[in-house]
């Protein structure tokens, strides 16, 4: 599929041509300038990306071999990681669960158990076409450990359905790994559609009381309206500083410059319009750069910051921007495990 056809499919389904560029009258001095990440977190981003990319090795025709072997140098890069579960079903977002006691994220001396849940996007054009429709459904959290989101919270119908089906596939296995653990980290990772499902999963397990959590999404589309986004940002600590080795800020939404998927779906419903999270780690580099420098990986503090993704889509330009490559380049080229030239959502 050509890049032009990919983008025009997005235009047809979500009305991208109605995206309005940021208000040029914004007083930039009133904003908090984007800031480079902590060096340890910056380095960890490459590890997170590799673990996410491995989820693309799980498909209807391929899988990860125990203990942790795949076509992306799994054993060599992660010799002390053990596969627990992998799944592929048409009505869920596929991926894997793995565990390790190795300190792969450079924390202070620790032997804690890290439970990794990694979710990929879809490779099916039909799925992509369906998933970006814009209708919403009510969102109701458990209300066990978190306050209730409220009656006004609404989220993307298709993404939420995928989340529920994915939860059915992994909940029993994941709880078995979590239960009885005091010294642990629950690491939930996802690219594209997998990022949207990762967010929903993180809210579910946080509501169950699993607080030692880190959620990394890359190329994640929008998922809900303003009440939902405000609530999710609050409970996941989006306003907290980015500090290595803590769980104060649990959610890191990584967005590549010119990644159009991170700005969709969009709709014209004033009451239930899709909203950016106030949480944006922005890769301020070209789509060809798989190794951005530390000063190019910045915390934007606010999803509406006009110095970040907000500024990228005043108009669509097929000739100077590779929108597909921007969506699949996150510290490496995503989604190429055993396959080339595909469209991911």
C-alpha positions as CSV (number, residue, x, y, z in Angstrom):
1,X,0.0,0.0,0.0
2,X,1.3,3.4,-0.9
3,X,1.7,6.2,1.7
4,X,-0.8,8.4,-0.2
5,X,-3.5,5.7,0.0
6,X,-2.8,5.2,3.7
7,X,-3.2,8.9,4.5
8,X,-6.3,9.3,2.3
9,X,-8.0,6.4,4.1
10,X,-7.4,8.3,7.3
11,X,-8.8,11.4,5.7
12,X,-11.9,9.6,4.6
13,X,-12.7,8.0,7.9
14,X,-11.9,10.7,10.4
15,X,-12.2,14.0,8.6
16,X,-8.6,14.9,9.1
17,X,-9.0,17.9,6.8
18,X,-11.0,19.5,9.5
19,X,-8.1,19.6,12.0
20,X,-7.4,23.3,12.7
21,X,-3.9,24.4,13.3
22,X,-3.0,25.8,16.7
23,X,-4.1,29.4,17.4
24,X,-1.2,31.6,16.3
25,X,-2.2,34.1,18.9
26,X,-1.1,31.9,21.8
27,X,1.4,33.6,24.1
28,X,4.3,31.3,24.0
29,X,6.0,32.9,27.0
30,X,3.1,31.6,29.2
31,X,4.0,28.0,28.3
32,X,6.4,25.7,30.0
33,X,9.0,25.0,27.3
34,X,9.6,21.3,26.4
35,X,12.4,19.9,28.5
36,X,14.8,17.0,27.8
37,X,14.2,13.7,29.7
38,X,16.2,12.4,32.5
39,X,19.2,10.5,30.9
40,X,18.2,7.1,32.4
41,X,14.6,7.4,31.2
42,X,15.9,8.5,27.7
43,X,18.1,5.4,27.6
44,X,15.2,3.2,28.8
45,X,13.1,4.4,25.9
46,X,15.2,2.3,23.5
47,X,14.5,-0.7,25.7
48,X,10.8,0.0,25.9
49,X,10.7,0.3,22.1
50,X,12.5,-3.0,21.6
51,X,10.1,-4.8,24.0
52,X,7.1,-3.3,22.1
53,X,8.5,-4.2,18.8
54,X,8.9,-7.8,19.9
55,X,5.1,-8.0,20.1
56,X,4.9,-7.8,16.3
57,X,6.6,-11.2,16.3
58,X,3.2,-12.6,17.5
59,X,0.9,-13.2,14.6
60,X,-1.3,-15.9,13.0
61,X,1.9,-17.3,11.4
62,X,4.7,-16.6,13.9
63,X,5.4,-16.6,17.6
64,X,8.0,-16.1,20.3
65,X,9.8,-19.3,21.3
66,X,10.5,-20.0,25.0
67,X,12.3,-19.0,27.0
68,X,12.4,-15.7,25.0
69,X,13.5,-16.3,21.4
70,X,12.4,-14.3,18.4
71,X,13.6,-12.7,15.1
72,X,14.5,-9.5,16.9
73,X,17.4,-10.7,19.0
74,X,15.3,-11.4,22.0
75,X,17.6,-13.9,23.6
76,X,20.7,-11.8,23.0
77,X,19.3,-8.5,24.2
78,X,17.1,-9.9,27.0
79,X,18.9,-13.1,28.2
80,X,17.1,-13.1,31.6
81,X,13.6,-12.5,30.3
82,X,11.2,-15.4,30.3
83,X,8.0,-15.7,28.2
84,X,4.9,-16.4,30.2
85,X,2.1,-16.1,27.7
86,X,1.4,-15.0,24.1
87,X,-1.9,-14.8,22.3
88,X,-3.3,-14.0,18.9
89,X,-7.0,-13.8,18.3
90,X,-8.9,-11.8,15.7
91,X,-11.1,-10.0,18.2
92,X,-8.3,-8.9,20.6
93,X,-5.0,-7.0,20.4
94,X,-2.3,-9.6,20.4
95,X,0.9,-9.6,22.3
96,X,2.8,-11.3,25.1
97,X,3.5,-11.4,28.8
98,X,7.0,-12.0,30.1
99,X,8.8,-11.7,33.4
100,X,12.3,-10.9,34.6
101,X,14.2,-10.3,37.9
102,X,17.1,-8.7,35.9
103,X,17.5,-4.9,36.4
104,X,17.1,-4.1,32.7
105,X,16.0,-0.5,33.4
106,X,19.0,0.6,35.5
107,X,17.2,1.1,38.8
108,X,19.1,1.3,42.0
109,X,20.1,-2.1,43.3
110,X,17.0,-4.3,43.2
111,X,15.9,-7.8,42.6
112,X,12.2,-7.0,42.1
113,X,10.1,-8.9,39.6
114,X,9.2,-7.0,36.4
115,X,6.1,-8.2,34.7
116,X,6.0,-7.1,31.0
117,X,2.8,-6.8,29.0
118,X,3.5,-5.8,25.4
119,X,0.8,-5.1,22.8
120,X,1.1,-4.5,19.1
121,X,-1.0,-2.7,16.5
122,X,-2.9,-4.5,13.8
123,X,-1.5,-5.3,10.4
124,X,-5.0,-5.7,8.8
125,X,-6.1,-2.8,6.7
126,X,-9.7,-3.9,7.4
127,X,-9.1,-3.6,11.1
128,X,-7.5,-0.2,10.7
129,X,-10.4,1.0,8.6
130,X,-12.9,-0.1,11.2
131,X,-11.0,1.0,14.3
132,X,-10.8,4.7,13.5
133,X,-14.6,5.2,13.3
134,X,-15.5,7.9,15.8
135,X,-18.5,6.8,17.9
136,X,-18.1,6.6,21.7
137,X,-19.6,4.6,24.6
138,X,-19.8,5.3,28.3
139,X,-16.7,4.4,30.3
140,X,-17.2,3.0,33.8
141,X,-14.2,2.0,35.9
142,X,-14.4,-0.4,38.9
143,X,-14.2,2.3,41.5
144,X,-12.3,-0.1,43.8
145,X,-9.1,1.8,44.5
146,X,-9.7,4.8,42.2
147,X,-12.4,7.4,42.3
148,X,-15.1,6.8,39.7
149,X,-14.6,8.5,36.4
150,X,-18.2,9.7,36.3
151,X,-21.2,9.6,34.1
152,X,-19.8,12.0,31.5
153,X,-16.7,9.8,30.7
154,X,-16.9,8.4,27.2
155,X,-14.4,6.5,25.1
156,X,-13.9,5.1,21.6
157,X,-16.3,2.2,21.0
158,X,-14.0,0.0,18.9
159,X,-10.9,0.5,21.1
160,X,-12.9,-0.3,24.2
161,X,-14.3,-3.5,22.7
162,X,-10.8,-4.6,21.8
163,X,-9.7,-3.8,25.4
164,X,-12.4,-6.0,26.9
165,X,-11.6,-8.9,24.6
166,X,-7.9,-8.6,25.3
167,X,-8.6,-8.5,29.1
168,X,-10.4,-11.8,28.8
169,X,-7.3,-13.3,27.2
170,X,-4.8,-12.2,29.7
171,X,-6.4,-11.4,33.1
172,X,-6.0,-14.8,34.7
173,X,-2.4,-15.2,33.6
174,X,-1.4,-11.7,34.6
175,X,-3.1,-11.9,38.1
176,X,-1.2,-15.1,38.7
177,X,2.1,-13.3,38.1
178,X,1.1,-10.3,40.2
179,X,-0.6,-11.9,43.2
180,X,1.5,-12.2,46.3
181,X,4.2,-9.9,44.9
182,X,5.3,-7.0,47.0
183,X,8.5,-6.0,45.2
184,X,7.4,-5.8,41.5
185,X,6.8,-3.5,38.6
186,X,3.9,-4.0,36.2
187,X,5.2,-2.6,32.9
188,X,2.4,-2.2,30.2
189,X,3.6,-1.3,26.7
190,X,1.9,-0.7,23.4
191,X,2.3,0.8,19.9
192,X,-0.5,2.4,18.0
193,X,-3.8,0.5,18.6
194,X,-1.9,-1.5,21.2
195,X,-1.1,1.7,23.0
196,X,-4.8,2.5,23.3
197,X,-5.5,-0.9,24.8
198,X,-2.5,-0.6,27.1
199,X,-4.0,2.6,28.5
200,X,-7.3,0.9,29.3
201,X,-5.5,-2.1,30.9
202,X,-3.4,0.2,33.1
203,X,-6.5,1.9,34.4
204,X,-8.1,-1.5,35.2
205,X,-5.1,-2.9,37.1
206,X,-4.5,0.4,38.9
207,X,-8.1,0.3,40.0
208,X,-7.4,-3.2,41.5
209,X,-4.6,-1.7,43.6
210,X,-1.5,-2.6,41.5
211,X,0.3,0.7,42.0
212,X,3.8,-0.2,41.0
213,X,3.1,0.5,37.4
214,X,4.7,2.1,34.4
215,X,2.7,2.6,31.1
216,X,4.5,3.4,27.9
217,X,2.6,4.0,24.7
218,X,4.1,5.0,21.4
219,X,2.0,6.3,18.5
220,X,-1.2,5.9,20.5
221,X,-4.3,7.4,19.0
222,X,-6.8,9.4,21.0
223,X,-9.3,7.3,23.1
224,X,-11.8,9.5,24.8
225,X,-13.5,12.8,25.6
226,X,-12.4,15.5,28.0
227,X,-13.9,14.1,31.2
228,X,-12.2,10.7,30.6
229,X,-8.9,12.2,29.7
230,X,-8.8,14.6,32.7
231,X,-9.6,11.7,35.0
232,X,-7.0,9.3,33.4
233,X,-4.3,12.0,33.6
234,X,-5.1,12.6,37.2
235,X,-5.0,9.0,38.4
236,X,-1.9,8.2,36.3
237,X,0.1,11.2,37.5
238,X,0.5,12.9,34.2
239,X,1.3,16.3,35.9
240,X,4.1,14.8,38.0
241,X,7.7,15.3,37.1
242,X,9.5,12.7,35.0
243,X,11.7,11.0,37.5
244,X,13.6,7.8,37.0
245,X,12.9,4.9,39.4
246,X,9.5,6.2,40.8
247,X,5.9,5.4,40.1
248,X,4.6,8.9,40.8
249,X,4.1,9.5,37.1
250,X,3.0,6.2,35.7
251,X,2.0,7.1,32.1
252,X,4.4,8.2,29.3
253,X,2.6,8.9,26.0
254,X,5.4,9.0,23.4
255,X,4.5,10.9,20.2
256,X,6.7,11.3,17.1
257,X,6.7,14.5,15.2
258,X,4.3,14.3,12.3
259,X,2.7,11.1,13.5
260,X,-0.9,11.7,12.4
261,X,-2.3,8.7,14.2
262,X,-1.6,10.4,17.6
263,X,-4.1,13.2,16.6
264,X,-7.0,10.9,15.7
265,X,-9.9,10.1,15.8
266,X,-11.5,13.5,15.4
267,X,-15.2,14.4,15.3
268,X,-17.4,17.4,15.2
269,X,-19.3,16.6,18.4
270,X,-18.6,19.5,20.8
271,X,-19.8,17.6,23.8
272,X,-17.9,14.4,23.1
273,X,-14.9,15.5,21.1
274,X,-11.7,13.5,21.3
275,X,-9.1,15.1,23.5
276,X,-5.3,15.0,23.8
277,X,-3.9,13.9,27.1
278,X,-1.8,16.4,29.1
279,X,1.0,13.9,28.8
280,X,3.3,14.0,25.8
281,X,6.9,12.8,25.4
282,X,7.6,14.3,22.0
283,X,10.2,13.1,19.5
284,X,11.2,16.3,17.8
285,X,13.1,14.7,14.9
286,X,12.5,13.5,11.4
287,X,10.8,10.2,10.6
288,X,14.1,8.8,9.4
289,X,15.9,9.2,12.7
290,X,15.6,5.9,14.7
291,X,18.1,7.2,17.3
292,X,17.0,10.6,18.4
293,X,19.4,12.6,20.6
294,X,18.5,13.3,24.2
295,X,17.7,16.9,23.4
296,X,15.2,15.7,20.8
297,X,13.2,13.7,23.3
298,X,11.3,16.2,25.3
299,X,8.5,16.4,27.9
300,X,5.9,18.8,26.5
301,X,4.0,18.9,29.9
302,X,0.7,19.5,28.0
303,X,-0.9,17.7,25.1
304,X,-2.1,21.1,23.7
305,X,1.4,22.6,23.8
306,X,1.7,24.4,20.4
307,X,5.5,23.7,20.4
308,X,4.8,19.9,20.1
309,X,2.4,17.7,18.1
310,X,-0.2,20.6,18.1
311,X,1.9,22.5,15.5
312,X,2.4,19.6,13.1
313,X,-0.9,19.4,11.2
314,X,-1.8,22.8,9.8
315,X,-2.0,21.1,6.5
316,X,-1.2,17.7,5.0
317,X,1.9,17.6,2.8
318,X,2.5,14.3,1.1
319,X,5.7,15.5,-0.6
320,X,7.8,16.6,2.4
321,X,6.5,14.4,5.2
322,X,6.5,10.6,5.4
323,X,3.5,10.1,7.7
324,X,3.6,6.3,7.7
325,X,7.2,6.3,8.6
326,X,6.6,8.8,11.4
327,X,4.1,6.4,12.9
328,X,6.3,3.4,12.8
329,X,9.6,5.0,13.9
330,X,9.9,5.1,17.6
331,X,13.6,4.6,18.7
332,X,13.7,1.9,16.0
333,X,11.6,0.9,13.0
334,X,8.5,-0.8,14.5
335,X,6.6,-3.8,13.2
336,X,9.1,-5.4,10.8
337,X,9.4,-8.8,12.6
338,X,9.2,-11.2,9.6
339,X,7.4,-8.8,7.3
340,X,8.0,-5.6,5.3
341,X,6.0,-2.7,3.8
342,X,2.8,-3.0,5.8
343,X,0.4,-0.5,7.3
344,X,-0.1,-0.5,11.0
345,X,-2.8,1.0,13.2
